[in-house]
Amino acid sequence: MRFFTVLFAALIAALPAQAEVKIQEVVSPGGITAWLVEEPSIPFMALELRFRGGGSLDRTGKRGALNLMTGLLEEGAGELDSRGFARALEDLAASFGYDLGDDALSISAKFLTENRDEAVALLRSSIIDPSFSASDIERVRGQVMTGLRSDTTDPDDIAGKAFNAMAFGGHPYATSLSGTMDSVAALTRADLVVAHGDIFAKDRLYVGAVGDITPTELGVLLDQLLGELPETGGPQPKDAEVMIEGGVTVIEFETPQSVALFGHKGIGLDDPDYFPANVLNQVLGGGSFESRLMNEVREKRGLTYGVSSFLLPRDHAATYQGHVASANDRIGEAIAVIRDEWEKASDQGVTPDELRDAKTYITGAYPLRFDGNGPIARIMVGMQMIGLPIDYIATRNDKVDAVTLDDVKRVAGELLDADGLHFVVVGKPEGLTTGPLPE
Amino acid sequence: MTRMRAVLASLMLLSPVFAAAADDPVTTFVLDNGMQVVVVEDHRAPVVQHMLWYRAGSADEPKGASGVAHFLEHLLFKATDTLEAGEFSAVVAANGGNDNAFTSYDYTAYYQRIAAERLELMMGMESDRMRNIRLTLANIGTERDVIIEERNQRTENSASALFSEQMRAVQYHNHRYGVPVIGWMHEMETLDIEDALSFYEIYYSPNNAILVVSGDVTPEGVKELAEKYYGVIPANPNLPERLRTEEPPQTAERRVIFRDARVAQPYVSRSYLAQERDSGSQEDAAALTLLAEILGGGTTSYLTEKLQFDTQVAVYSSVYYRGTSLDDTTFNMIVVPAPGVTLQDAEDAMDAAVASFMTDGVDADQLARLKKQLRAQQIYARDNVDGIAQRYGSALTTGLTVADVQAWPDILQAVTAEDILAAAKNVITPETSVTGWLVKEEEQTQ
């Protein structure tokens, strides 16, 4: 034991490792802004595009339109049909990923220096000029419907849908961006064209680039790729009020292990207390093996394989949520333990040792995220979307280190509400029924 | 890259035990106690990944103790002579790192990702738990509950996971690959301290382990630390040869029908017993790897063309093969029928498509594109040295050598259209196959 303690103490002093990421802002001749990290050592680049609004831009009655539209972007564009597009992509040995979230549509592209111009031209056609041909619409619609059908018997999915429906009322966050069987079945090509026009516009675009490219080359690339986008797109959604109240909702489902999703109102990324809240969450249920929840629910009692809590700050609403899965006869105990821990942290905050360990973890783990061109491009786009300054990476750990014990205690008291937690339980939980939280 | 190659070149002059491939930032050497070490350099960020792989997985378990390899993996996070239960991960986290472990049929691996200057601390702790775990009955009881909940989460709660488990059990008559890595529930419930310790004593030793360190490290630096922490642990002279019960000839086509009320989307699954990558003889596996891509690797694949474009029988189809395996592996197909298409029709269409592929042969353009992509993957791979580390770890624990890993890209490039067709004829044989239907159990009306 002594050996490790000594070594441990010596090493603490040396923390944290700095992520050395030199970000430059590039503005193309056409006026498109991107953040760039030049990394010429490997002859390829990663390009991350994000369009704010995501699935929440769906028009009334057209739930799932953005999602179906996103699924069709790689299914034929310009002169190429679906398979022609796929063959061209294979021929370039490039990869394009299209992903829709509640707050953004993301495009993650990776291509070689040797055929960069061709790759950019192909990517451009998928964004600017997708075909949306009738047969492709039907094929991708069929795939979306298959996913929707599978979701109806996935306990986690059932729990998530119920929680969101209770939490977000009439806001798009209340329903799945994939839509429903009915809404997806009713979508027409015209709806997809509207969805395309709503999302692809310069006023909601964020760009990160990392790899073998100079600022001047990137400027030219941006104009070729995105210069034809219109200036503005569809209206952004309004902020949502988090309406969920304390209680239990049981959704009967024949399965041996119950799944519980729980949570209440959270805290926004722009809130000055976000850093203390993040430290608090690390101690309570954010850390993998050493969090209080893991320790109490898994390590001491063996009630679960995994329990976690997470801050979920989205563009239009913030929640503080958690997840646990336990056998039907043990989920009640797991929930009781989680509520106790919630209450304890709310009353007492965290200990000095926990604060120190959480800060060391959060600051030390930060550089681990910058592990490749794609991840760095994604981090840079995320920073831009929440309005962080370009030098944020160098200062971020100081903000974590500045969090005090009193900060965490105050924020814990304000944020954590053991009586306000709502547990959605999917399974055949013994001793739990829909209604108020058990005494 | 130039800088790294220069560093490696000077190293090789310095120390002839280092062996590095021309295009890889990879160096390998062996400690005196037989422990193999692989170093993958990337100096772009001050981060290291430290992985320790054991040549011991669920297929090495004794009969009746299924799940013990994975159970032991969990128990390695409990106490040792110098660390309290849970302290390992707590120390990693308190140093800003992440850690975890995973178990498969052929290996168990432990890893940490952390700031590069913490490598010594990781080696100190990882080498400690290679020999010094101290289990208590209380640890055993709660951790057994945890793995049972893990099985509930991964398998019992998922109809398709239960279905694949049944498919594998039927695929293998006599080999442990037919038993799930996590274990059968009834055997997991009986795992005890003796089961765990006996597996530990047999398999956890330096001559049965492979150290793979990737990131901002040098081979000399890793060697010095590895000798200090792992080099002092004596080899286990009683390490058994890795012999497993083998499959007899498979002579009967098999069918599995799995019914579950939770099935929302029925599908057809097919598996064939298939040749794995063998040391010094990876050509068949290379042909199967390309066959899987050509037959069912994506939008441009043959099956997708026949079942989703030329006809609308399926909403999804895929073929996959993983050759990195110590013993015979499987070659798999899956077809998810479109609404209104029966499982029988989907299965027939799949078989018809495969039969017509045998006649049509391999499309030369498709093969050329595939090879181009494989070449490009070697460029992209350099952006993810942890991925390279993963490939070495899984290869070296499944009977392959460093030379095999380094030869693999060229072997893939050398595969011809004829090789692929021959591989297809060889693997697609009804008598070694299992055909499975995942079916929705209709609820009984009262």
Boltz contact constraints between the chains, C-beta under 6 A:
constraints:
  - contact:
      token1: [A, 1]
      token2: [B, 82]
      max_distance: 6.0
  - contact:
      token1: [A, 7]
      token2: [B, 121]
      max_distance: 6.0
  - contact:
      token1: [A, 16]
      token2: [B, 96]
      max_distance: 6.0
  - contact:
      token1: [A, 17]
      token2: [B, 46]
      max_distance: 6.0
  - contact:
      token1: [A, 17]
      token2: [B, 115]
      max_distance: 6.0
  - contact:
      token1: [A, 41]
      token2: [B, 1]
      max_distance: 6.0
  - contact:
      token1: [A, 42]
      token2: [B, 382]
      max_distance: 6.0
  - contact:
      token1: [A, 42]
      token2: [B, 383]
      max_distance: 6.0
  - contact:
      token1: [A, 44]
      token2: [B, 379]
      max_distance: 6.0
  - contact:
      token1: [A, 83]
      token2: [B, 300]
      max_distance: 6.0
  - contact:
      token1: [A, 86]
      token2: [B, 299]
      max_distance: 6.0
  - contact:
      token1: [A, 86]
      token2: [B, 300]
      max_distance: 6.0
  - contact:
      token1: [A, 87]
      token2: [B, 300]
      max_distance: 6.0
  - contact:
      token1: [A, 90]
      token2: [B, 369]
      max_distance: 6.0
  - contact:
      token1: [A, 90]
      token2: [B, 373]
      max_distance: 6.0
  - contact:
      token1: [A, 91]
      token2: [B, 369]
      max_distance: 6.0
  - contact:
      token1: [A, 93]
      token2: [B, 372]
      max_distance: 6.0
  - contact:
      token1: [A, 93]
      token2: [B, 373]
      max_distance: 6.0
  - contact:
      token1: [A, 93]
      token2: [B, 376]
      max_distance: 6.0
  - contact:
      token1: [A, 112]
      token2: [B, 376]
      max_distance: 6.0
  - contact:
      token1: [A, 142]
      token2: [B, 315]
      max_distance: 6.0
  - contact:
      token1: [A, 142]
      token2: [B, 338]
      max_distance: 6.0
  - contact:
      token1: [A, 143]
      token2: [B, 315]
      max_distance: 6.0
  - contact:
      token1: [A, 146]
      token2: [B, 265]
      max_distance: 6.0
  - contact:
      token1: [A, 146]
      token2: [B, 315]
      max_distance: 6.0
  - contact:
      token1: [A, 149]
      token2: [B, 264]
      max_distance: 6.0
  - contact:
      token1: [A, 149]
      token2: [B, 265]
      max_distance: 6.0
  - contact:
      token1: [A, 150]
      token2: [B, 264]
      max_distance: 6.0
  - contact:
      token1: [A, 150]
      token2: [B, 265]
      max_distance: 6.0
  - contact:
      token1: [A, 152]
      token2: [B, 264]
      max_distance: 6.0
  - contact:
      token1: [A, 153]
      token2: [B, 262]
      max_distance: 6.0
  - contact:
      token1: [A, 153]
      token2: [B, 264]
      max_distance: 6.0
  - contact:
      token1: [A, 254]
      token2: [B, 261]
      max_distance: 6.0
  - contact:
      token1: [A, 255]
      token2: [B, 157]
      max_distance: 6.0
  - contact:
      token1: [A, 256]
      token2: [B, 152]
      max_distance: 6.0
  - contact:
      token1: [A, 256]
      token2: [B, 156]
      max_distance: 6.0
  - contact:
      token1: [A, 257]
      token2: [B, 152]
      max_distance: 6.0
  - contact:
      token1: [A, 257]
      token2: [B, 157]
      max_distance: 6.0
  - contact:
      token1: [A, 287]
      token2: [B, 93]
      max_distance: 6.0
  - contact:
      token1: [A, 289]
      token2: [B, 89]
      max_distance: 6.0
  - contact:
      token1: [A, 290]
      token2: [B, 89]
      max_distance: 6.0
  - contact:
      token1: [A, 290]
      token2: [B, 90]
      max_distance: 6.0
  - contact:
      token1: [A, 290]
      token2: [B, 93]
      max_distance: 6.0
  - contact:
      token1: [A, 298]
      token2: [B, 146]
      max_distance: 6.0
  - contact:
      token1: [A, 302]
      token2: [B, 142]
      max_distance: 6.0
  - contact:
      token1: [A, 302]
      token2: [B, 145]
      max_distance: 6.0
  - contact:
      token1: [A, 302]
      token2: [B, 146]
      max_distance: 6.0
  - contact:
      token1: [A, 304]
      token2: [B, 149]
      max_distance: 6.0
  - contact:
      token1: [A, 305]
      token2: [B, 146]
      max_distance: 6.0
  - contact:
      token1: [A, 305]
      token2: [B, 149]
      max_distance: 6.0
  - contact:
      token1: [A, 305]
      token2: [B, 150]
      max_distance: 6.0
  - contact:
      token1: [A, 305]
      token2: [B, 153]
      max_distance: 6.0
  - contact:
      token1: [A, 325]
      token2: [B, 153]
      max_distance: 6.0
  - contact:
      token1: [A, 327]
      token2: [B, 152]
      max_distance: 6.0
  - contact:
      token1: [A, 357]
      token2: [B, 94]
      max_distance: 6.0
  - contact:
      token1: [A, 360]
      token2: [B, 94]
      max_distance: 6.0
  - contact:
      token1: [A, 360]
      token2: [B, 96]
      max_distance: 6.0
  - contact:
      token1: [A, 361]
      token2: [B, 93]
      max_distance: 6.0
  - contact:
      token1: [A, 361]
      token2: [B, 96]
      max_distance: 6.0
  - contact:
      token1: [A, 364]
      token2: [B, 95]
      max_distance: 6.0
  - contact:
      token1: [A, 364]
      token2: [B, 96]
      max_distance: 6.0
  - contact:
      token1: [A, 364]
      token2: [B, 115]
      max_distance: 6.0
  - contact:
      token1: [A, 365]
      token2: [B, 96]
      max_distance: 6.0
  - contact:
      token1: [A, 368]
      token2: [B, 47]
      max_distance: 6.0
  - contact:
      token1: [A, 368]
      token2: [B, 113]
      max_distance: 6.0
  - contact:
      token1: [A, 370]
      token2: [B, 45]
      max_distance: 6.0
  - contact:
      token1: [A, 372]
      token2: [B, 383]
      max_distance: 6.0
  - contact:
      token1: [A, 372]
      token2: [B, 384]
      max_distance: 6.0
  - contact:
      token1: [A, 373]
      token2: [B, 383]
      max_distance: 6.0
